[in-house]
Structures are given as structure tokens and as C-alpha cells.
């Protein structure tokens, strides 16, 4: 008689690990489509990058967790604009507008202009990974450069910028660019990031 198969062990922080599973289930129970919401929550709790009444531009907003969290933070007097190659399928509050478009080749003229003078540009964009750390880091850097370009054009004086980047050879150069444009620049890895992940966040405050 065959015995019952042994359950697979789950490593904390690993793909499918207990920590990841816990946060995924917690996100679903709170109405968020992905566990990534807790990264932004940690950033907000530590750095206070947005407040009631702010306008926020969310780059790479699908599936909508960051967008929804930001909408709650800025409240009815504020607003969130989001853009992504993929559609946001969750129900969003009235103070949110999202479009499915390519930020590098916008088909919706005037969309980004709505964010002129905004208080925060945030990007949780990540490239399609190849498994090669050098290639993935370079692709991440290219997305970050684009996000920074948008932030420099759209963020108002003393505004803020939050951006995910993969650690690689280009990181220091990008950090230097951000520091030149903002009064304060911090590097932060939220506890809710998977332990094996190379992603970190640049938190920049006080656009010069």
C-alpha cells in the first residue's frame, strides 16, 4: 500500500513560499489584486510620498494594486492617473483614470499632460525577465530612465518620485541622476519583497 505523498516544503520568501502565500492571500482578502501593494504601503509608511489631495501618476499600473492604494491615500480631493500595456481589470474608485497604452508611443494624446504638476510619479515597472541578471538589469535600467524622464517633465516643484530598479552595473549611474534632480534620495528594499529578488526602490523627494 502506497503511503501519502509528503507535502513539499515551502521556504520563507521563495516563490510559493509561506511569506509570499500569506501576503497574496492577505491582498486578496483586502481587495487588492496583487501582493505588491504591501511594498508601496511600506514605502508610504516610511517616507510619506503622498498625502490627501495629491495627484499621482502610476507608470506600469496593472494589475492595479498600487493604483488602488494610492487612490485611498490621496482621497476624493486627489486623483490617480495610471498607464500600462495591460488593462486594469479591477473596479477602481471615481478618483482614478487608467489607460491601456504604451508610454513610449502614446496613442492617447494629452493623457500625460493631465499629470503636469503632479505630486508623485511612481513606477513599479519591471521588464520581462530572461534569466540573465546582466540583461535583466539593463532592461530594468531602461525602464527606470523612461520613468525618470516622465517624472522630470511632470512632477511639480518639491514633488516626489518612486521607482523600482534591478540591481546591476547601471544602478549607481541612475542613482546619481536621481540625486541631481531631487533634494533627497534614499534606497529602500521593502520587507515584502521576495528575499531572492534583486529589486530595490529609489525614493526621491523634493524635486529641485
N, C-alpha and C positions, 0 to 999 in steps of 0.2 A: 504494500500500500504506500502510495507516494505521500510524502509529508507536504504540508502547506509551504508555498514559496516564501522565502524570507523577504520581509519588506526592505526596499532599498534605503540605505542611509542617506539622509539629507544634510549636507554641510551648510552651516550658517553662512548666508551671504552668497552661496553658489546659486547657479541657475536652477530654479526649482527648489531652492533651499528653504529652510523653515522661516528665516527672516523675510526672504522675498515673498514667500507664500502668505505670511502674516500681513505684510503691507499691501499685497494685492487684494486680499480679502477685505482688509480694512478700508481700502479705497473704494471698492465696490459697495460696501455697506454704507459709505458716506456719500455715495452718488457720483464718484469720480471714475472715469474710465480706465485710469492707469495709476500705478503706484508712484509715478514721477511727481505727483502733486506734493508729496512729502519733502522732496528736495526743495521746491520753491517755498514751502512752509518754513523749513529750517532757515533758508536764506532770508525770508521776510522777518522771522522772529529775531534773527541775529543782527541784520543790517537795516531793517526798516526802509526798504527800497521804494515802497509805495504807501499812499495814505488815502483817506477818504477824499473824493473829489478829483483824484488824478485821472489822467488819460494814459493808457498803457498800450503799447504796440507789441504784440506777441508774434515773433517770427518762428515759423515751424510749429503752428499751434495745435495740429492734430495729435492725438485724438480729442484734446480739449480740456485736459485736467488743469494745466497751468492757466488757461483762459478762464475757466470757471472759478478757480481760486482767486485770480486777480479781480474778477468781477465782484466777488464778495468783499474783497479788501477795499476797493475804490467806492463801492456803494452806488446808490442811484444817481448821485450827483457826478459821478465819474463815468468812465467808459473804457471799454477794451476793444481794440481792433486786432484781428488775427488773420494770418495768411499761411497757407500750407499747400503743397502739391496734392495732398489728400483732403477729402472733405471731412469736416467735423460733423459727426452724425448724432451727437448727443443734443438734448434740448438745452438751449442757452438762455439766460435772462435777457431782458429788454435792453440792458446797457452794453450788450456785446454785438459786434458785427464781424463776421468772418467771411472770407472768400477762399475759393479753391483756385489758386493761380501760382505761377512761377515768378518769384520775386525778381529773378534775373531778366525776365521778359514778360512784364506785366501786360495782361490783356484788359485789365480794369483801370483805365486812365483816371487819375485823380484819387485813387484809394489811399496811397501813402500820404498824399497831401493832407488828408484828414488828420494825420498824426503830427502835423507840423506843430512844434512847441510842446510836444508831449512830455510827460514827467519820467517815463521809463520805457526803454526798449529792452525787451528780454528775448533771449534765444536759447531754446533747448534743442536746436537742430543738431543732427548727427548724420554723417554720411553712411551710405550702405557699406558695411564693413567687408573687407576682403580676407581678413585673417593675417594680413601682413601689417605689422604695427607701424612701420615707416610710411606705408601708403595710406593707411587709415588716418594717421596723424596729419599727413599733408592735406588730405581731403577735408579733415576737420578744420584745419587752419584756413583753408579757402572759404569755408562757410563762415567762419568767425570774422574773416576780413570783410566779407559782404555785410555781415550783421553790424560790424563797427562802422562801415561806410554809411549804412542806413541811420545808425544812431547819431553820427556826427551831423547828418543832414536834418534829422527830425527832432532830436531831443532839444528841449528848451534850455536856457541858462540854468545852471545848478541841477539839471536833471541827471538821471541815473541810467546805468547800463549793466545788464546781467547776461553773461554768455558762457555756454558750455564749450569746453575745448578738450581734445585728447592731448595728453602729454606727449611731446615729441620735440624734435630739434627746432621747430619753428615757434615753440611756446614763448621763449624769452623775448624774441623779436616782437611778437604780438603783445605781450605784456608791456613792453616798452612803449608801443604805440598808444595803448590804452592810458598808460600813466601820463603821457604827454597831453592828453585831452581832458583828463578828469583830475579833480583835486585829490581824490582818494581812490586807491586801488588795492583790493585785497584778493587773495587766493583762498578758496574755500572748497572743501570736499564734504558734502553733507553725509551724515551718518547713514542715511537711507540709500546711498549709492551702494551698488554691489561691490563687495570687497575686492574682487578681481578686476574691476573696471578701471580703465586708465582715464576716465573722465574727471575733470575738475571744473570749477566755476570761477570766472573772473567777476568780481563785484566792484563796479566803479561808481563812485558817487561825486556829484558836484561838477557837472560839465563846465569847463572853462570858457 
